[in-house]
Amino acid sequence: MTERLMQRFVASDVEAHMTQTRPGGRTARTRAAVLQATVDELIESGYAGLSMESVAHRAGVHKATVYRRWGTLDGLLVDALTFFADQSVPAPDTGGIDGDLRELARSALAVLTDRAGQALVRAMVSAGHHDQVAQVIRAFWAEHTTMVAEIVTRAVRRGELPSGTQPTDVSRAIGAPLYMRLLVTAEPLDSAAADQSAAAVAAAARAGVFVSS
């Protein structure tokens, strides 16, 4: 993921700045290098070990550049998280609720078993009490819930789920067991865990557990 982080950012930023001058391109490359370095530092040292100096050194830029653009560690983390959260994917559409939820759980698994994904999730937990970080987290979950709403709406139309099934509750339930394994129990994170979570949520949803009262 760390390589894709830089590649996707550079590609999107260069495209956005195609009509600008060359310094704009250098700015994009500097930002990409610093975001890359931030993620790499989180993988290596965690949020507690993150520093502006270490990020600047790894990115090959002067620390004044990092302070001038991002100001604080939270500013750095917010920028990295914002870019990461922006890498959205379409809602899965396998033709049935079981397949859709299984694909959704496996997508979460892919993030949570990636070193960069794990580092960013742990950083969110560590810094989640800061307002800027909390806003990014809420925005991410709002986008995720919107995607789940597409899945739920299709399933209700097909008669697979009862009317009134709440996407927010489905969204929480599908990821919670996987986040629990990563952050609390240290149980294996594998496809069996993802499929088990999906199957449990599908069964609960069919039984009306997630219908608002």
C-alpha positions as a LaTeX table, in Angstrom:
\begin{tabular}{lrrr}
\hline
Residue & $x$ (\AA) & $y$ (\AA) & $z$ (\AA) \\
\hline
Met1 & 0.00 & 0.00 & 0.00 \\
Thr2 & 2.78 & 2.48 & 0.74 \\
Glu3 & 3.90 & 2.40 & $-2.89$ \\
Arg4 & 0.32 & 2.77 & $-4.12$ \\
Leu5 & $-0.15$ & 5.67 & $-1.74$ \\
Met6 & 2.61 & 7.65 & $-3.45$ \\
Gln7 & 1.70 & 6.54 & $-6.97$ \\
Arg8 & $-1.97$ & 7.41 & $-6.61$ \\
Phe9 & $-1.25$ & 10.73 & $-4.96$ \\
Val10 & 1.32 & 11.80 & $-7.52$ \\
Ala11 & $-0.92$ & 10.75 & $-10.41$ \\
Ser12 & $-3.97$ & 12.57 & $-9.07$ \\
Asp13 & $-2.07$ & 15.67 & $-7.99$ \\
Val14 & $-0.08$ & 16.02 & $-11.19$ \\
Glu15 & $-3.27$ & 15.69 & $-13.21$ \\
Ala16 & $-4.91$ & 18.36 & $-11.06$ \\
His17 & $-1.93$ & 20.67 & $-11.62$ \\
Met18 & $-1.32$ & 20.00 & $-15.31$ \\
Thr19 & $-2.12$ & 23.59 & $-16.19$ \\
Gln20 & 0.15 & 24.99 & $-13.48$ \\
Thr21 & 3.84 & 25.77 & $-13.58$ \\
Arg22 & 6.64 & 23.36 & $-12.75$ \\
Pro23 & 6.87 & 24.49 & $-9.09$ \\
Gly24 & 3.35 & 23.12 & $-8.64$ \\
Gly25 & 4.66 & 19.73 & $-9.75$ \\
Arg26 & 7.51 & 19.94 & $-7.27$ \\
Thr27 & 5.00 & 20.77 & $-4.53$ \\
Ala28 & 2.98 & 17.70 & $-5.46$ \\
Arg29 & 6.07 & 15.50 & $-5.34$ \\
Thr30 & 7.13 & 16.96 & $-2.00$ \\
Arg31 & 3.70 & 16.32 & $-0.54$ \\
Ala32 & 3.69 & 12.77 & $-1.86$ \\
Ala33 & 7.16 & 12.12 & $-0.42$ \\
Val34 & 6.17 & 13.49 & 2.98 \\
Leu35 & 2.92 & 11.49 & 3.09 \\
Gln36 & 4.89 & 8.39 & 2.10 \\
Ala37 & 7.41 & 9.10 & 4.85 \\
Thr38 & 4.62 & 9.65 & 7.37 \\
Val39 & 3.10 & 6.26 & 6.63 \\
Asp40 & 6.51 & 4.57 & 6.71 \\
Glu41 & 7.29 & 6.16 & 10.07 \\
Leu42 & 3.94 & 5.00 & 11.45 \\
Ile43 & 4.71 & 1.46 & 10.30 \\
Glu44 & 8.14 & 1.55 & 11.89 \\
Ser45 & 7.55 & 3.52 & 15.09 \\
Gly46 & 3.82 & 4.01 & 15.56 \\
Tyr47 & 2.07 & 7.28 & 16.33 \\
Ala48 & 3.93 & 7.63 & 19.64 \\
Gly49 & 7.25 & 7.58 & 17.78 \\
Leu50 & 6.22 & 9.91 & 14.98 \\
Ser51 & 8.08 & 13.23 & 14.76 \\
Met52 & 8.32 & 16.04 & 12.24 \\
Glu53 & 12.10 & 15.63 & 12.16 \\
Ser54 & 11.99 & 11.90 & 11.40 \\
Val55 & 9.41 & 12.42 & 8.65 \\
Ala56 & 11.45 & 15.21 & 7.08 \\
His57 & 14.62 & 13.11 & 7.19 \\
Arg58 & 12.93 & 10.10 & 5.61 \\
Ala59 & 11.27 & 12.26 & 2.94 \\
Gly60 & 14.55 & 13.98 & 2.10 \\
Val61 & 13.24 & 17.48 & 2.77 \\
His62 & 14.14 & 20.17 & 5.30 \\
Lys63 & 12.12 & 20.02 & 8.49 \\
Ala64 & 11.16 & 23.67 & 7.99 \\
Thr65 & 9.28 & 22.60 & 4.86 \\
Val66 & 7.26 & 20.11 & 6.88 \\
Tyr67 & 6.53 & 22.58 & 9.68 \\
Arg68 & 5.58 & 25.31 & 7.20 \\
Arg69 & 3.07 & 23.16 & 5.29 \\
Trp70 & 1.64 & 20.89 & 7.97 \\
Gly71 & 2.38 & 22.73 & 11.22 \\
Thr72 & 1.88 & 19.81 & 13.60 \\
Leu73 & 1.93 & 16.02 & 13.71 \\
Asp74 & $-1.86$ & 16.05 & 13.68 \\
Gly75 & $-1.73$ & 18.08 & 10.47 \\
Leu76 & 0.50 & 15.45 & 8.91 \\
Leu77 & $-1.70$ & 12.60 & 10.09 \\
Val78 & $-4.88$ & 14.31 & 8.90 \\
Asp79 & $-3.41$ & 14.79 & 5.43 \\
Ala80 & $-2.31$ & 11.16 & 5.21 \\
Leu81 & $-5.65$ & 9.88 & 6.51 \\
Thr82 & $-7.61$ & 12.15 & 4.20 \\
Phe83 & $-5.77$ & 10.85 & 1.16 \\
Phe84 & $-6.10$ & 7.27 & 2.35 \\
Ala85 & $-9.84$ & 7.66 & 2.96 \\
Asp86 & $-10.27$ & 9.22 & $-0.48$ \\
Gln87 & $-9.25$ & 5.94 & $-2.14$ \\
Ser88 & $-12.87$ & 4.85 & $-2.24$ \\
Val89 & $-14.16$ & 1.84 & $-4.15$ \\
Pro90 & $-17.63$ & 1.15 & $-5.58$ \\
Ala91 & $-20.09$ & $-0.80$ & $-3.46$ \\
Pro92 & $-19.81$ & $-4.52$ & $-4.28$ \\
Asp93 & $-22.67$ & $-5.87$ & $-6.39$ \\
Thr94 & $-22.56$ & $-9.65$ & $-6.61$ \\
Gly95 & $-26.31$ & $-10.03$ & $-7.09$ \\
Gly96 & $-27.05$ & $-11.11$ & $-3.51$ \\
Ile97 & $-26.67$ & $-9.85$ & 0.03 \\
Asp98 & $-24.43$ & $-12.73$ & 1.10 \\
Gly99 & $-21.90$ & $-12.08$ & $-1.64$ \\
Asp100 & $-22.03$ & $-8.32$ & $-1.19$ \\
Leu101 & $-21.35$ & $-8.51$ & 2.54 \\
Arg102 & $-18.61$ & $-11.07$ & 2.00 \\
Glu103 & $-16.88$ & $-8.77$ & $-0.51$ \\
Leu104 & $-17.29$ & $-5.85$ & 1.87 \\
Ala105 & $-15.73$ & $-7.78$ & 4.75 \\
Arg106 & $-12.87$ & $-8.97$ & 2.55 \\
Ser107 & $-12.19$ & $-5.37$ & 1.50 \\
Ala108 & $-11.90$ & $-4.41$ & 5.16 \\
Leu109 & $-9.66$ & $-7.41$ & 5.71 \\
Ala110 & $-7.34$ & $-6.28$ & 2.90 \\
Val111 & $-6.84$ & $-2.94$ & 4.66 \\
Leu112 & $-6.41$ & $-4.42$ & 8.12 \\
Thr113 & $-3.82$ & $-6.98$ & 6.98 \\
Asp114 & $-1.76$ & $-4.41$ & 5.08 \\
Arg115 & 1.11 & $-2.92$ & 7.11 \\
Ala116 & 0.25 & 0.63 & 6.09 \\
Gly117 & $-3.45$ & 0.06 & 6.73 \\
Gln118 & $-2.73$ & $-1.30$ & 10.19 \\
Ala119 & $-0.45$ & 1.62 & 10.99 \\
Leu120 & $-3.04$ & 4.18 & 9.92 \\
Val121 & $-5.84$ & 2.48 & 11.83 \\
Arg122 & $-3.74$ & 2.36 & 14.99 \\
Ala123 & $-2.80$ & 6.02 & 14.49 \\
Met124 & $-6.48$ & 6.91 & 14.22 \\
Val125 & $-7.13$ & 5.19 & 17.52 \\
Ser126 & $-4.17$ & 6.90 & 19.19 \\
Ala127 & $-5.01$ & 10.38 & 17.89 \\
Gly128 & $-8.77$ & 10.08 & 17.56 \\
His129 & $-9.39$ & 12.49 & 20.43 \\
His130 & $-7.96$ & 15.36 & 18.37 \\
Asp131 & $-10.69$ & 17.29 & 16.59 \\
Gln132 & $-9.11$ & 17.26 & 13.12 \\
Val133 & $-8.44$ & 13.53 & 13.22 \\
Ala134 & $-11.91$ & 12.83 & 14.59 \\
Gln135 & $-13.44$ & 14.75 & 11.68 \\
Val136 & $-11.55$ & 12.61 & 9.17 \\
Ile137 & $-12.68$ & 9.44 & 10.93 \\
Arg138 & $-16.32$ & 10.56 & 10.91 \\
Ala139 & $-16.09$ & 11.49 & 7.22 \\
Phe140 & $-14.63$ & 8.09 & 6.39 \\
Trp141 & $-17.40$ & 6.23 & 8.21 \\
Ala142 & $-20.07$ & 8.42 & 6.65 \\
Glu143 & $-18.74$ & 7.49 & 3.19 \\
His144 & $-18.55$ & 3.84 & 4.18 \\
Thr145 & $-22.13$ & 3.90 & 5.47 \\
Thr146 & $-23.30$ & 5.45 & 2.20 \\
Met147 & $-21.73$ & 2.52 & 0.35 \\
Val148 & $-23.39$ & 0.03 & 2.71 \\
Ala149 & $-26.70$ & 1.82 & 2.15 \\
Glu150 & $-26.48$ & 0.94 & $-1.56$ \\
Ile151 & $-26.03$ & $-2.71$ & $-0.65$ \\
Val152 & $-28.91$ & $-2.67$ & 1.84 \\
Thr153 & $-31.26$ & $-0.83$ & $-0.53$ \\
Arg154 & $-30.67$ & $-3.38$ & $-3.28$ \\
Ala155 & $-31.19$ & $-6.26$ & $-0.84$ \\
Val156 & $-34.47$ & $-4.80$ & 0.41 \\
Arg157 & $-35.69$ & $-4.39$ & $-3.17$ \\
Arg158 & $-34.82$ & $-8.01$ & $-3.90$ \\
Gly159 & $-36.75$ & $-9.10$ & $-0.82$ \\
Glu160 & $-33.66$ & $-10.43$ & 0.91 \\
Leu161 & $-33.81$ & $-8.02$ & 3.86 \\
Pro162 & $-36.75$ & $-6.47$ & 5.70 \\
Ser163 & $-37.69$ & $-2.87$ & 5.03 \\
Gly164 & $-36.21$ & $-0.48$ & 7.56 \\
Thr165 & $-32.84$ & $-2.25$ & 7.81 \\
Gln166 & $-30.38$ & 0.39 & 9.00 \\
Pro167 & $-27.17$ & 0.70 & 6.96 \\
Thr168 & $-25.35$ & 2.32 & 9.89 \\
Asp169 & $-25.91$ & $-0.75$ & 12.04 \\
Val170 & $-24.88$ & $-3.10$ & 9.24 \\
Ser171 & $-21.74$ & $-1.01$ & 8.65 \\
Arg172 & $-20.73$ & $-1.22$ & 12.31 \\
Ala173 & $-21.42$ & $-4.92$ & 12.58 \\
Ile174 & $-19.52$ & $-5.99$ & 9.48 \\
Gly175 & $-16.24$ & $-4.40$ & 10.57 \\
Ala176 & $-16.37$ & $-4.65$ & 14.34 \\
Pro177 & $-15.15$ & $-8.27$ & 14.66 \\
Leu178 & $-12.19$ & $-7.55$ & 12.38 \\
Tyr179 & $-11.17$ & $-4.37$ & 14.18 \\
Met180 & $-11.51$ & $-6.27$ & 17.47 \\
Arg181 & $-9.05$ & $-8.88$ & 16.23 \\
Leu182 & $-6.56$ & $-6.23$ & 15.14 \\
Leu183 & $-6.76$ & $-3.89$ & 18.11 \\
Val184 & $-7.76$ & $-6.05$ & 21.07 \\
Thr185 & $-7.56$ & $-9.83$ & 20.86 \\
Ala186 & $-4.72$ & $-10.31$ & 18.33 \\
Glu187 & $-6.62$ & $-13.27$ & 16.86 \\
Pro188 & $-5.81$ & $-14.19$ & 13.26 \\
Leu189 & $-7.08$ & $-11.83$ & 10.59 \\
Asp190 & $-7.82$ & $-14.03$ & 7.60 \\
Ser191 & $-10.48$ & $-14.75$ & 5.01 \\
Ala192 & $-12.24$ & $-17.14$ & 7.39 \\
Ala193 & $-12.68$ & $-14.32$ & 9.91 \\
Ala194 & $-13.99$ & $-11.98$ & 7.22 \\
Asp195 & $-16.41$ & $-14.57$ & 5.84 \\
Gln196 & $-17.63$ & $-15.42$ & 9.34 \\
Ser197 & $-18.34$ & $-11.76$ & 10.03 \\
Ala198 & $-20.22$ & $-11.40$ & 6.75 \\
Ala199 & $-22.30$ & $-14.52$ & 7.36 \\
Ala200 & $-23.21$ & $-13.42$ & 10.89 \\
Val201 & $-24.28$ & $-9.97$ & 9.71 \\
Ala202 & $-26.32$ & $-11.42$ & 6.83 \\
Ala203 & $-28.14$ & $-13.76$ & 9.19 \\
Ala204 & $-28.81$ & $-11.00$ & 11.70 \\
Ala205 & $-30.02$ & $-8.63$ & 8.98 \\
Arg206 & $-32.42$ & $-11.23$ & 7.57 \\
Ala207 & $-33.80$ & $-11.77$ & 11.08 \\
Gly208 & $-34.57$ & $-8.07$ & 11.39 \\
Val209 & $-31.93$ & $-7.31$ & 14.02 \\
Phe210 & $-30.94$ & $-4.10$ & 12.24 \\
Val211 & $-34.49$ & $-2.81$ & 11.63 \\
Ser212 & $-35.12$ & 0.46 & 13.45 \\
Ser213 & $-37.81$ & 0.24 & 16.09 \\
\hline
\end{tabular}
